[in-house]
Amino acid sequence: MTKTKAHLTKSIAALTASLLLGTTGYASLIYDNTDAASSKNKAYAPPGGNVEFGDQVFLSGSERRITDFSFDYFLSATPSGNETGQLFFYKNDGGATASEPGTLLYQSGTFNLNSGFQRLPAQGLSVDVPNTFTWTVKFSGVDLGETAGLLVYDPPAVGASLDDFWVKNTSGGWSTFLIDANTPANFAARITAVPEPTTLALGLLGGLALLANRIRRKA
């Protein structure tokens, strides 16, 4: 085998390994609203129990496979101990105008809630999302006299969010609400993502083609 061919073989193997071994080196922060400097420990709790509600976010960058997601919540002191929650991701393709939360992209298992101001991380995910999507939570087991809600910070440092939020109706549809005239409903969340495999594969194939062409011209 000539040196040129050997070099090409090694380069192809290295690029192929990059695709097969994952994309953790390409992880990027695509949404971040966790800086509480301007509104520290401000929480919103929806009225009633077992209400699913959340925020539609607009992502920065081009990475769209979520690997890590975290959000901040609050649970009142001395809870009874049966408080739980679930996390959901939805594509905004529902309703008559195809803008409500519609297609379910992700649903977590049930997790326990702890009292006080908490940050709950969801790690090791592999969820493809569009440029904008809605994340929601549903708190259960919140008894009379207890409060569970999401923290509200503004503005997001990375990405963007509308000032209203979505609430799932008992009929299964969705409605938007405002907290009040002076409080944008930008719930605290942080999202990290990597390129989708097809995007990375196209980039690698393009790199291989350029490399092979350069070596062929030198040979």
C-alpha positions as protocol buffer text, in pm:
chain_id: "A"
residue {
  index: 1
  type: MET
  ca { x: 0 y: 0 z: 0 }
}
residue {
  index: 2
  type: THR
  ca { x: 138 y: 341 z: -94 }
}
residue {
  index: 3
  type: LYS
  ca { x: 180 y: 615 z: 163 }
}
residue {
  index: 4
  type: THR
  ca { x: -99 y: 812 z: -6 }
}
residue {
  index: 5
  type: LYS
  ca { x: -344 y: 525 z: 17 }
}
residue {
  index: 6
  type: ALA
  ca { x: -241 y: 449 z: 374 }
}
residue {
  index: 7
  type: HIS
  ca { x: -300 y: 810 z: 471 }
}
residue {
  index: 8
  type: LEU
  ca { x: -642 y: 808 z: 306 }
}
residue {
  index: 9
  type: THR
  ca { x: -737 y: 483 z: 482 }
}
residue {
  index: 10
  type: LYS
  ca { x: -640 y: 621 z: 822 }
}
residue {
  index: 11
  type: SER
  ca { x: -829 y: 943 z: 759 }
}
residue {
  index: 12
  type: ILE
  ca { x: -1143 y: 758 z: 655 }
}
residue {
  index: 13
  type: ALA
  ca { x: -1119 y: 538 z: 963 }
}
residue {
  index: 14
  type: ALA
  ca { x: -1083 y: 841 z: 1190 }
}
residue {
  index: 15
  type: LEU
  ca { x: -1382 y: 1020 z: 1038 }
}
residue {
  index: 16
  type: THR
  ca { x: -1595 y: 706 z: 1047 }
}
residue {
  index: 17
  type: ALA
  ca { x: -1507 y: 653 z: 1413 }
}
residue {
  index: 18
  type: SER
  ca { x: -1621 y: 1007 z: 1486 }
}
residue {
  index: 19
  type: LEU
  ca { x: -1963 y: 920 z: 1349 }
}
residue {
  index: 20
  type: LEU
  ca { x: -1991 y: 581 z: 1518 }
}
residue {
  index: 21
  type: LEU
  ca { x: -1866 y: 684 z: 1861 }
}
residue {
  index: 22
  type: GLY
  ca { x: -2114 y: 966 z: 1905 }
}
residue {
  index: 23
  type: THR
  ca { x: -2124 y: 1341 z: 1901 }
}
residue {
  index: 24
  type: THR
  ca { x: -2058 y: 1441 z: 2261 }
}
residue {
  index: 25
  type: GLY
  ca { x: -1776 y: 1671 z: 2153 }
}
residue {
  index: 26
  type: TYR
  ca { x: -2027 y: 1876 z: 1952 }
}
residue {
  index: 27
  type: ALA
  ca { x: -2266 y: 1944 z: 2240 }
}
residue {
  index: 28
  type: SER
  ca { x: -2387 y: 2305 z: 2251 }
}
residue {
  index: 29
  type: LEU
  ca { x: -2603 y: 2514 z: 2477 }
}
residue {
  index: 30
  type: ILE
  ca { x: -2912 y: 2600 z: 2270 }
}
residue {
  index: 31
  type: TYR
  ca { x: -3137 y: 2747 z: 2541 }
}
residue {
  index: 32
  type: ASP
  ca { x: -3055 y: 2894 z: 2880 }
}
residue {
  index: 33
  type: ASN
  ca { x: -3286 y: 3077 z: 3115 }
}
residue {
  index: 34
  type: THR
  ca { x: -3129 y: 2989 z: 3448 }
}
residue {
  index: 35
  type: ASP
  ca { x: -2972 y: 3323 z: 3545 }
}
residue {
  index: 36
  type: ALA
  ca { x: -3175 y: 3438 z: 3842 }
}
residue {
  index: 37
  type: ALA
  ca { x: -2989 y: 3767 z: 3888 }
}
residue {
  index: 38
  type: SER
  ca { x: -3291 y: 3983 z: 3807 }
}
residue {
  index: 39
  type: SER
  ca { x: -3569 y: 3771 z: 3957 }
}
residue {
  index: 40
  type: LYS
  ca { x: -3423 y: 3532 z: 4209 }
}
residue {
  index: 41
  type: ASN
  ca { x: -3656 y: 3273 z: 4361 }
}
residue {
  index: 42
  type: LYS
  ca { x: -3966 y: 3398 z: 4185 }
}
residue {
  index: 43
  type: ALA
  ca { x: -4208 y: 3110 z: 4133 }
}
residue {
  index: 44
  type: TYR
  ca { x: -4539 y: 3057 z: 3959 }
}
residue {
  index: 45
  type: ALA
  ca { x: -4783 y: 2789 z: 4068 }
}
residue {
  index: 46
  type: PRO
  ca { x: -5095 y: 2723 z: 3857 }
}
residue {
  index: 47
  type: PRO
  ca { x: -5428 y: 2715 z: 4040 }
}
residue {
  index: 48
  type: GLY
  ca { x: -5569 y: 2373 z: 4115 }
}
residue {
  index: 49
  type: GLY
  ca { x: -5390 y: 2040 z: 4118 }
}
residue {
  index: 50
  type: ASN
  ca { x: -5270 y: 1801 z: 3850 }
}
residue {
  index: 51
  type: VAL
  ca { x: -5234 y: 2080 z: 3594 }
}
residue {
  index: 52
  type: GLU
  ca { x: -4994 y: 2029 z: 3303 }
}
residue {
  index: 53
  type: PHE
  ca { x: -4837 y: 2359 z: 3199 }
}
residue {
  index: 54
  type: GLY
  ca { x: -4519 y: 2489 z: 3042 }
}
residue {
  index: 55
  type: ASP
  ca { x: -4325 y: 2713 z: 2810 }
}
residue {
  index: 56
  type: GLN
  ca { x: -4276 y: 2732 z: 2434 }
}
residue {
  index: 57
  type: VAL
  ca { x: -3910 y: 2806 z: 2365 }
}
residue {
  index: 58
  type: PHE
  ca { x: -3717 y: 2912 z: 2056 }
}
residue {
  index: 59
  type: LEU
  ca { x: -3374 y: 2755 z: 2026 }
}
residue {
  index: 60
  type: SER
  ca { x: -3040 y: 2906 z: 1933 }
}
residue {
  index: 61
  type: GLY
  ca { x: -2776 y: 2739 z: 1716 }
}
residue {
  index: 62
  type: SER
  ca { x: -2841 y: 2446 z: 1483 }
}
residue {
  index: 63
  type: GLU
  ca { x: -2804 y: 2143 z: 1713 }
}
residue {
  index: 64
  type: ARG
  ca { x: -3144 y: 1979 z: 1761 }
}
residue {
  index: 65
  type: ARG
  ca { x: -3089 y: 1646 z: 1935 }
}
residue {
  index: 66
  type: ILE
  ca { x: -3139 y: 1720 z: 2306 }
}
residue {
  index: 67
  type: THR
  ca { x: -2899 y: 1536 z: 2537 }
}
residue {
  index: 68
  type: ASP
  ca { x: -2948 y: 1732 z: 2861 }
}
residue {
  index: 69
  type: PHE
  ca { x: -3243 y: 1929 z: 2994 }
}
residue {
  index: 70
  type: SER
  ca { x: -3293 y: 2085 z: 3336 }
}
residue {
  index: 71
  type: PHE
  ca { x: -3559 y: 2305 z: 3490 }
}
residue {
  index: 72
  type: ASP
  ca { x: -3608 y: 2485 z: 3820 }
}
residue {
  index: 73
  type: TYR
  ca { x: -3910 y: 2431 z: 4044 }
}
residue {
  index: 74
  type: PHE
  ca { x: -4037 y: 2517 z: 4390 }
}
residue {
  index: 75
  type: LEU
  ca { x: -4216 y: 2303 z: 4647 }
}
residue {
  index: 76
  type: SER
  ca { x: -4341 y: 2444 z: 4976 }
}
residue {
  index: 77
  type: ALA
  ca { x: -4183 y: 2339 z: 5303 }
}
residue {
  index: 78
  type: THR
  ca { x: -4296 y: 2037 z: 5504 }
}
residue {
  index: 79
  type: PRO
  ca { x: -4468 y: 1853 z: 5218 }
}
residue {
  index: 80
  type: SER
  ca { x: -4654 y: 1530 z: 5282 }
}
residue {
  index: 81
  type: GLY
  ca { x: -4401 y: 1332 z: 5077 }
}
residue {
  index: 82
  type: ASN
  ca { x: -4623 y: 1206 z: 4796 }
}
residue {
  index: 83
  type: GLU
  ca { x: -4552 y: 1494 z: 4556 }
}
residue {
  index: 84
  type: THR
  ca { x: -4431 y: 1386 z: 4211 }
}
residue {
  index: 85
  type: GLY
  ca { x: -4383 y: 1532 z: 3865 }
}
residue {
  index: 86
  type: GLN
  ca { x: -4346 y: 1444 z: 3500 }
}
residue {
  index: 87
  type: LEU
  ca { x: -4170 y: 1625 z: 3214 }
}
residue {
  index: 88
  type: PHE
  ca { x: -4300 y: 1642 z: 2855 }
}
residue {
  index: 89
  type: PHE
  ca { x: -4176 y: 1780 z: 2520 }
}
residue {
  index: 90
  type: TYR
  ca { x: -4426 y: 1865 z: 2245 }
}
residue {
  index: 91
  type: LYS
  ca { x: -4401 y: 1978 z: 1886 }
}
residue {
  index: 92
  type: ASN
  ca { x: -4618 y: 2285 z: 1826 }
}
residue {
  index: 93
  type: ASP
  ca { x: -4828 y: 2133 z: 1548 }
}
residue {
  index: 94
  type: GLY
  ca { x: -5165 y: 2087 z: 1719 }
}
residue {
  index: 95
  type: GLY
  ca { x: -5500 y: 2262 z: 1721 }
}
residue {
  index: 96
  type: ALA
  ca { x: -5686 y: 2435 z: 1440 }
}
residue {
  index: 97
  type: THR
  ca { x: -5393 y: 2671 z: 1372 }
}
residue {
  index: 98
  type: ALA
  ca { x: -5123 y: 2403 z: 1412 }
}
residue {
  index: 99
  type: SER
  ca { x: -4953 y: 2611 z: 1681 }
}
residue {
  index: 100
  type: GLU
  ca { x: -5066 y: 2438 z: 2000 }
}
residue {
  index: 101
  type: PRO
  ca { x: -4863 y: 2159 z: 2161 }
}
residue {
  index: 102
  type: GLY
  ca { x: -4944 y: 1853 z: 1954 }
}
residue {
  index: 103
  type: THR
  ca { x: -4707 y: 1566 z: 1875 }
}
residue {
  index: 104
  type: LEU
  ca { x: -4554 y: 1422 z: 2192 }
}
residue {
  index: 105
  type: LEU
  ca { x: -4175 y: 1410 z: 2150 }
}
residue {
  index: 106
  type: TYR
  ca { x: -4074 y: 1299 z: 2499 }
}
residue {
  index: 107
  type: GLN
  ca { x: -4232 y: 1191 z: 2826 }
}
residue {
  index: 108
  type: SER
  ca { x: -4026 y: 1126 z: 3136 }
}
residue {
  index: 109
  type: GLY
  ca { x: -4098 y: 878 z: 3407 }
}
residue {
  index: 110
  type: THR
  ca { x: -4245 y: 998 z: 3735 }
}
residue {
  index: 111
  type: PHE
  ca { x: -3996 y: 1172 z: 3965 }
}
residue {
  index: 112
  type: ASN
  ca { x: -4022 y: 1275 z: 4329 }
}
residue {
  index: 113
  type: LEU
  ca { x: -4031 y: 1642 z: 4426 }
}
residue {
  index: 114
  type: ASN
  ca { x: -3820 y: 1786 z: 4707 }
}
residue {
  index: 115
  type: SER
  ca { x: -3912 y: 2090 z: 4914 }
}
residue {
  index: 116
  type: GLY
  ca { x: -3756 y: 2428 z: 4851 }
}
residue {
  index: 117
  type: PHE
  ca { x: -3604 y: 2570 z: 4533 }
}
residue {
  index: 118
  type: GLN
  ca { x: -3468 y: 2283 z: 4324 }
}
residue {
  index: 119
  type: ARG
  ca { x: -3310 y: 2215 z: 3985 }
}
residue {
  index: 120
  type: LEU
  ca { x: -3406 y: 1886 z: 3824 }
}
residue {
  index: 121
  type: PRO
  ca { x: -3172 y: 1753 z: 3553 }
}
residue {
  index: 122
  type: ALA
  ca { x: -3276 y: 1510 z: 3281 }
}
residue {
  index: 123
  type: GLN
  ca { x: -2952 y: 1371 z: 3137 }
}
residue {
  index: 124
  type: GLY
  ca { x: -2858 y: 1114 z: 2876 }
}
residue {
  index: 125
  type: LEU
  ca { x: -3149 y: 1207 z: 2651 }
}
residue {
  index: 126
  type: SER
  ca { x: -3165 y: 1160 z: 2274 }
}
residue {
  index: 127
  type: VAL
  ca { x: -3468 y: 1359 z: 2160 }
}
residue {
  index: 128
  type: ASP
  ca { x: -3491 y: 1536 z: 1824 }
}
residue {
  index: 129
  type: VAL
  ca { x: -3681 y: 1865 z: 1839 }
}
residue {
  index: 130
  type: PRO
  ca { x: -3767 y: 2142 z: 1589 }
}
residue {
  index: 131
  type: ASN
  ca { x: -3649 y: 2502 z: 1617 }
}
residue {
  index: 132
  type: THR
  ca { x: -3933 y: 2576 z: 1858 }
}
residue {
  index: 133
  type: PHE
  ca { x: -4112 y: 2335 z: 2091 }
}
residue {
  index: 134
  type: THR
  ca { x: -4302 y: 2335 z: 2419 }
}
residue {
  index: 135
  type: TRP
  ca { x: -4182 y: 2173 z: 2738 }
}
residue {
  index: 136
  type: THR
  ca { x: -4429 y: 2116 z: 3018 }
}
residue {
  index: 137
  type: VAL
  ca { x: -4451 y: 1965 z: 3363 }
}
residue {
  index: 138
  type: LYS
  ca { x: -4732 y: 1809 z: 3557 }
}
residue {
  index: 139
  type: PHE
  ca { x: -4713 y: 1808 z: 3936 }
}
residue {
  index: 140
  type: SER
  ca { x: -4922 y: 1550 z: 4122 }
}
residue {
  index: 141
  type: GLY
  ca { x: -4990 y: 1481 z: 4488 }
}
residue {
  index: 142
  type: VAL
  ca { x: -4982 y: 1850 z: 4581 }
}
residue {
  index: 143
  type: ASP
  ca { x: -5234 y: 1863 z: 4863 }
}
residue {
  index: 144
  type: LEU
  ca { x: -5436 y: 2151 z: 5003 }
}
residue {
  index: 145
  type: GLY
  ca { x: -5202 y: 2398 z: 5169 }
}
residue {
  index: 146
  type: GLU
  ca { x: -4901 y: 2290 z: 4959 }
}
residue {
  index: 147
  type: THR
  ca { x: -4758 y: 2474 z: 4658 }
}
residue {
  index: 148
  type: ALA
  ca { x: -4554 y: 2346 z: 4364 }
}
residue {
  index: 149
  type: GLY
  ca { x: -4455 y: 2565 z: 4070 }
}
residue {
  index: 150
  type: LEU
  ca { x: -4190 y: 2666 z: 3822 }
}
residue {
  index: 151
  type: LEU
  ca { x: -3936 y: 2942 z: 3871 }
}
residue {
  index: 152
  type: VAL
  ca { x: -3962 y: 3246 z: 3644 }
}
residue {
  index: 153
  type: TYR
  ca { x: -3652 y: 3427 z: 3515 }
}
residue {
  index: 154
  type: ASP
  ca { x: -3627 y: 3689 z: 3242 }
}
residue {
  index: 155
  type: PRO
  ca { x: -3487 y: 3732 z: 2985 }
}
residue {
  index: 156
  type: PRO
  ca { x: -3333 y: 3407 z: 2854 }
}
residue {
  index: 157
  type: ALA
  ca { x: -2956 y: 3436 z: 2804 }
}
residue {
  index: 158
  type: VAL
  ca { x: -2962 y: 3192 z: 2509 }
}
residue {
  index: 159
  type: GLY
  ca { x: -3265 y: 3144 z: 2285 }
}
residue {
  index: 160
  type: ALA
  ca { x: -3601 y: 3311 z: 2334 }
}
residue {
  index: 161
  type: SER
  ca { x: -3946 y: 3255 z: 2485 }
}
residue {
  index: 162
  type: LEU
  ca { x: -4290 y: 3409 z: 2447 }
}
residue {
  index: 163
  type: ASP
  ca { x: -4439 y: 3596 z: 2743 }
}
residue {
  index: 164
  type: ASP
  ca { x: -4735 y: 3360 z: 2780 }
}
residue {
  index: 165
  type: PHE
  ca { x: -4746 y: 2990 z: 2867 }
}
residue {
  index: 166
  type: TRP
  ca { x: -4947 y: 2684 z: 2771 }
}
residue {
  index: 167
  type: VAL
  ca { x: -5194 y: 2500 z: 2996 }
}
residue {
  index: 168
  type: LYS
  ca { x: -5352 y: 2168 z: 2902 }
}
residue {
  index: 169
  type: ASN
  ca { x: -5729 y: 2170 z: 2933 }
}
residue {
  index: 170
  type: THR
  ca { x: -5931 y: 1887 z: 3083 }
}
residue {
  index: 171
  type: SER
  ca { x: -6070 y: 1827 z: 2732 }
}
residue {
  index: 172
  type: GLY
  ca { x: -5718 y: 1760 z: 2605 }
}
residue {
  index: 173
  type: GLY
  ca { x: -5680 y: 2089 z: 2418 }
}
residue {
  index: 174
  type: TRP
  ca { x: -5451 y: 2376 z: 2514 }
}
residue {
  index: 175
  type: SER
  ca { x: -5489 y: 2742 z: 2612 }
}
residue {
  index: 176
  type: THR
  ca { x: -5241 y: 3024 z: 2665 }
}
residue {
  index: 177
  type: PHE
  ca { x: -5228 y: 3235 z: 2979 }
}
residue {
  index: 178
  type: LEU
  ca { x: -5032 y: 3527 z: 3121 }
}
residue {
  index: 179
  type: ILE
  ca { x: -4901 y: 3539 z: 3476 }
}
residue {
  index: 180
  type: ASP
  ca { x: -4968 y: 3911 z: 3496 }
}
residue {
  index: 181
  type: ALA
  ca { x: -4899 y: 4224 z: 3292 }
}
residue {
  index: 182
  type: ASN
  ca { x: -4551 y: 4269 z: 3440 }
}
residue {
  index: 183
  type: THR
  ca { x: -4421 y: 3911 z: 3458 }
}
residue {
  index: 184
  type: PRO
  ca { x: -4315 y: 3733 z: 3137 }
}
residue {
  index: 185
  type: ALA
  ca { x: -4381 y: 3360 z: 3175 }
}
residue {
  index: 186
  type: ASN
  ca { x: -4027 y: 3252 z: 3091 }
}
residue {
  index: 187
  type: PHE
  ca { x: -3981 y: 2942 z: 3304 }
}
residue {
  index: 188
  type: ALA
  ca { x: -3629 y: 2850 z: 3410 }
}
residue {
  index: 189
  type: ALA
  ca { x: -3475 y: 2584 z: 3187 }
}
residue {
  index: 190
  type: ARG
  ca { x: -3141 y: 2489 z: 3032 }
}
residue {
  index: 191
  type: ILE
  ca { x: -3105 y: 2279 z: 2716 }
}
residue {
  index: 192
  type: THR
  ca { x: -2796 y: 2119 z: 2563 }
}
residue {
  index: 193
  type: ALA
  ca { x: -2800 y: 1943 z: 2226 }
}
residue {
  index: 194
  type: VAL
  ca { x: -2582 y: 1782 z: 1959 }
}
residue {
  index: 195
  type: PRO
  ca { x: -2627 y: 1769 z: 1581 }
}
residue {
  index: 196
  type: GLU
  ca { x: -2871 y: 1513 z: 1450 }
}
residue {
  index: 197
  type: PRO
  ca { x: -2688 y: 1210 z: 1301 }
}
residue {
  index: 198
  type: THR
  ca { x: -2794 y: 1291 z: 944 }
}
residue {
  index: 199
  type: THR
  ca { x: -2644 y: 1638 z: 974 }
}
residue {
  index: 200
  type: LEU
  ca { x: -2317 y: 1501 z: 1110 }
}
residue {
  index: 201
  type: ALA
  ca { x: -2306 y: 1223 z: 852 }
}
residue {
  index: 202
  type: LEU
  ca { x: -2344 y: 1470 z: 565 }
}
residue {
  index: 203
  type: GLY
  ca { x: -2062 y: 1677 z: 709 }
}
residue {
  index: 204
  type: LEU
  ca { x: -1837 y: 1374 z: 740 }
}
residue {
  index: 205
  type: LEU
  ca { x: -1915 y: 1255 z: 388 }
}
residue {
  index: 206
  type: GLY
  ca { x: -1834 y: 1599 z: 255 }
}
residue {
  index: 207
  type: GLY
  ca { x: -1506 y: 1593 z: 446 }
}
residue {
  index: 208
  type: LEU
  ca { x: -1417 y: 1253 z: 306 }
}
residue {
  index: 209
  type: ALA
  ca { x: -1491 y: 1366 z: -48 }
}
residue {
  index: 210
  type: LEU
  ca { x: -1270 y: 1672 z: -11 }
}
residue {
  index: 211
  type: LEU
  ca { x: -992 y: 1466 z: 147 }
}
residue {
  index: 212
  type: ALA
  ca { x: -1005 y: 1202 z: -125 }
}
residue {
  index: 213
  type: ASN
  ca { x: -1002 y: 1466 z: -396 }
}
residue {
  index: 214
  type: ARG
  ca { x: -701 y: 1642 z: -246 }
}
residue {
  index: 215
  type: ILE
  ca { x: -507 y: 1317 z: -212 }
}
residue {
  index: 216
  type: ARG
  ca { x: -597 y: 1208 z: -565 }
}
residue {
  index: 217
  type: ARG
  ca { x: -469 y: 1536 z: -706 }
}
residue {
  index: 218
  type: LYS
  ca { x: -143 y: 1495 z: -515 }
}
residue {
  index: 219
  type: ALA
  ca { x: -93 y: 1132 z: -623 }
}
